[in-house]
Amino acid sequence: MTIATVTTLASPSSPIKSVKQASLMFEGLCTITQSLLQFHRPSLGGRFHLLVPLMQRLLACLFLPSSRDAGTINRFKHPVWLDPVNAPLTVKHAQKFSRLLENLCNPPQLNVAGSRGKTAELVDETRKARMHVSQHAPHILHYYCTLILNGKLGEGMRDALTPGMWAIIDVAEIGADDSRGVKALSSSMGNADRAVLRGIWEDWRRFGGAWKG
């Protein structure tokens, strides 16, 4: 199954209109994406930008719109098979998605290298892979800040997503300068989004972060 197919299944244009358990559908999409990252990362090559819409669609599934305003609802673009009001996703789904983000940002060395090479070579390949991810992952964090402003999460779900968001900050700060990293992301945001990002970053900094933008 391709990235484009999984993205479509998690979007309003999904050909699947109803399922018995939306929770299982969401878990299945996360599992497929996890497999793509874990076993087929080398074959993704320079197509990591295709993962951003997929991650954003899965992330939006975890949120409820904060109002019934058409503009607000449209931001979430939930798939038809998901009923976030009457059958919302839960903490375990947020945890599963957070692990997905951690896997995206912290590729296993052997899967990156594709062979049992020397340790130094594996470390170098892992760093290269993370540098590539760092170009795209901040878009997911930006979208998360927008969803926080316009939506609601169930009890405990924001805490469950925190490790994944911190993983994005970690990878974004690799080789960062004024044109890259969290500082660059902040400069591209509006005031409201930036305030949300600041709160996430301040929590992350307590665990060793260094950005001072």
C-alpha positions as CSV (number, residue, x, y, z in Angstrom):
1,M,0.0,0.0,0.0
2,T,1.4,3.4,-1.0
3,I,1.7,6.6,1.0
4,A,-0.8,8.2,-1.3
5,T,-3.3,5.5,-0.7
6,V,-3.0,5.7,3.1
7,T,-3.3,9.5,3.0
8,T,-6.5,9.2,0.9
9,L,-8.0,6.7,3.4
10,A,-7.4,9.2,6.2
11,S,-9.0,12.1,4.3
12,P,-12.5,13.2,3.4
13,S,-12.1,11.6,0.0
14,S,-11.7,8.2,1.4
15,P,-13.5,5.5,-0.6
16,I,-14.4,3.8,2.7
17,K,-17.4,5.7,4.0
18,S,-18.2,3.6,7.0
19,V,-16.6,1.1,9.3
20,K,-17.8,-0.9,12.3
21,Q,-15.1,0.5,14.5
22,A,-13.4,3.7,13.5
23,S,-10.8,3.2,16.2
24,L,-9.6,0.0,14.5
25,M,-9.4,1.8,11.2
26,F,-7.2,4.5,12.6
27,E,-5.0,2.0,14.3
28,G,-4.7,0.1,11.1
29,L,-3.6,3.2,9.2
30,C,-1.0,4.0,11.9
31,T,0.3,0.4,11.7
32,I,0.7,0.5,7.9
33,T,2.5,3.9,8.2
34,Q,4.8,2.5,10.9
35,S,5.6,-0.5,8.7
36,L,6.5,1.8,5.8
37,L,8.9,3.7,8.1
38,Q,10.3,0.7,9.8
39,F,10.9,-1.6,6.8
40,H,10.8,0.6,3.7
41,R,12.5,3.8,4.8
42,P,15.4,3.5,2.3
43,S,13.0,3.1,-0.6
44,L,11.2,6.4,0.4
45,G,14.3,8.2,-0.8
46,G,13.5,11.9,-1.3
47,R,9.8,11.4,-0.9
48,F,9.6,12.2,2.8
49,H,7.5,15.3,1.9
50,L,4.7,12.9,1.0
51,L,4.5,11.8,4.6
52,V,3.6,15.3,5.8
53,P,0.0,15.3,4.5
54,L,-0.4,11.7,5.8
55,M,0.8,12.6,9.3
56,Q,-1.4,15.7,9.3
57,R,-4.5,13.8,8.3
58,L,-3.9,11.2,11.1
59,L,-3.2,13.9,13.6
60,A,-6.4,15.7,12.7
61,C,-8.4,12.6,13.4
62,L,-7.5,12.9,17.1
63,F,-9.1,16.3,17.4
64,L,-12.7,17.6,17.8
65,P,-13.5,21.0,16.3
66,S,-13.9,23.6,19.0
67,S,-17.0,25.0,17.3
68,R,-19.5,24.1,14.6
69,D,-18.4,27.0,12.5
70,A,-17.9,25.7,8.9
71,G,-14.5,27.3,8.6
72,T,-13.3,25.6,11.8
73,I,-14.7,22.2,10.9
74,N,-13.1,22.4,7.4
75,R,-9.7,22.7,9.0
76,F,-9.9,19.2,10.3
77,K,-11.1,17.5,7.1
78,H,-12.0,14.3,8.9
79,P,-12.6,11.1,6.9
80,V,-16.3,10.2,6.6
81,W,-15.8,6.9,8.4
82,L,-14.8,8.8,11.6
83,D,-17.4,10.2,13.9
84,P,-15.3,12.4,16.3
85,V,-18.4,13.6,18.2
86,N,-20.2,10.3,19.0
87,A,-17.2,8.0,18.8
88,P,-14.0,10.0,19.4
89,L,-10.6,8.5,19.4
90,T,-8.9,8.1,22.8
91,V,-5.5,8.3,24.6
92,K,-4.3,5.0,23.2
93,H,-4.7,6.3,19.7
94,A,-2.8,9.5,20.6
95,Q,-0.1,7.3,22.0
96,K,0.1,5.2,18.9
97,F,0.4,8.3,16.7
98,S,3.0,9.8,19.0
99,R,5.1,6.6,18.6
100,L,4.7,7.0,14.9
101,L,6.2,10.5,15.1
102,E,9.1,9.2,17.2
103,N,9.8,6.5,14.6
104,L,9.8,9.1,11.9
105,C,12.2,11.4,13.6
106,N,14.5,8.7,15.1
107,P,15.1,6.1,12.4
108,P,16.5,2.7,13.5
109,Q,20.1,2.6,12.4
110,L,20.0,-0.8,10.7
111,N,16.9,0.1,8.7
112,V,18.5,3.3,7.5
113,A,21.7,1.6,6.4
114,G,20.0,-1.4,5.0
115,S,22.9,-3.6,6.0
116,R,25.1,-4.6,8.9
117,G,27.8,-1.9,8.2
118,K,30.3,-0.5,10.6
119,T,29.0,1.4,13.6
120,A,30.4,4.7,12.4
121,E,28.8,4.3,9.0
122,L,25.4,3.5,10.7
123,V,25.6,6.6,12.9
124,D,26.4,8.8,9.8
125,E,23.6,7.3,7.8
126,T,21.2,7.8,10.7
127,R,22.2,11.5,11.0
128,K,21.7,12.0,7.3
129,A,18.3,10.5,7.5
130,R,17.4,12.7,10.5
131,M,18.7,15.8,8.6
132,H,16.4,14.9,5.8
133,V,13.4,14.5,8.1
134,S,14.2,17.8,9.7
135,Q,13.3,19.6,6.5
136,H,9.7,18.3,6.7
137,A,8.7,17.3,10.2
138,P,8.3,20.9,11.4
139,H,5.2,21.2,9.2
140,I,3.6,18.6,11.3
141,L,4.3,20.6,14.5
142,H,3.0,23.8,12.9
143,Y,-0.2,22.0,12.0
144,Y,-0.5,20.6,15.5
145,C,-0.3,24.2,16.9
146,T,-3.1,25.2,14.5
147,L,-5.3,22.3,15.6
148,I,-4.7,23.1,19.3
149,L,-6.1,26.6,18.6
150,N,-9.1,25.4,16.7
151,G,-9.9,22.0,18.3
152,K,-10.2,20.0,21.4
153,L,-8.4,16.8,22.6
154,G,-9.9,14.2,24.9
155,E,-8.5,13.9,28.5
156,G,-4.9,12.9,28.6
157,M,-4.4,13.0,24.8
158,R,-2.2,16.1,24.7
159,D,0.2,14.6,27.2
160,A,0.2,11.4,25.1
161,L,1.2,13.4,22.0
162,T,4.0,15.3,23.8
163,P,6.8,12.7,23.2
164,G,6.1,12.9,19.4
165,M,6.1,16.7,19.4
166,W,9.4,16.8,21.3
167,A,10.9,14.3,18.8
168,I,10.0,16.8,16.0
169,I,11.8,19.6,17.9
170,D,14.8,17.3,18.5
171,V,15.1,16.5,14.8
172,A,14.4,20.1,13.7
173,E,17.3,21.4,15.8
174,I,19.9,19.2,14.0
175,G,22.2,21.7,12.2
176,A,19.6,24.4,12.7
177,D,20.3,28.1,12.0
178,D,18.2,31.2,11.4
179,S,16.7,29.7,8.2
180,R,15.9,26.3,9.7
181,G,14.8,24.6,12.9
182,V,12.2,25.8,15.5
183,K,13.3,29.4,15.3
184,A,12.6,29.5,11.6
185,L,9.2,27.8,12.2
186,S,8.3,30.3,14.8
187,S,9.1,33.2,12.5
188,S,6.7,31.8,9.9
189,M,3.8,31.6,12.4
190,G,1.1,34.0,13.4
191,N,1.0,35.2,17.0
192,A,-1.5,32.7,18.3
193,D,0.3,29.7,16.7
194,R,3.6,31.0,18.0
195,A,2.3,31.2,21.5
196,V,1.3,27.5,21.4
197,L,4.7,26.6,20.0
198,R,6.4,28.6,22.7
199,G,4.6,26.6,25.4
200,I,5.7,23.3,23.7
201,W,9.2,24.4,23.4
202,E,9.5,25.7,27.0
203,D,8.5,22.2,28.2
204,W,10.9,20.6,25.8
205,R,13.8,22.9,26.9
206,R,13.6,21.5,30.4
207,F,14.9,18.3,29.0
208,G,18.0,19.7,27.4
209,G,16.8,21.9,24.5
210,A,18.8,25.0,23.5
211,W,16.8,27.1,21.1
212,K,16.4,30.7,22.4
213,G,14.4,32.2,19.5
